[in-house]
Amino acid sequence: MPPDLLRLDIVVPVLMYCALLWWVGRGLSWTAKLATAVVTLVLIICVVLVERR
């Protein structure tokens, strides 16, 4: 794996988001969890793409 794909400034926030989603989403339905995850991951990807330009 190239070092650019395993940067801690990207990996750590994603892992923290997953932990937060698990904690907050315990009472949510699976569709609500999935929708929240998709929207947030799309936002993270957009931010990463903008920062790399």
Secondary structure, DSSP 8 states (H G I E B T S, - for coil): --GGGG-HHHHHHHHHHHHHHHHHGGGS-HHHHHHHHHHHHHHHHHHHHHHH-
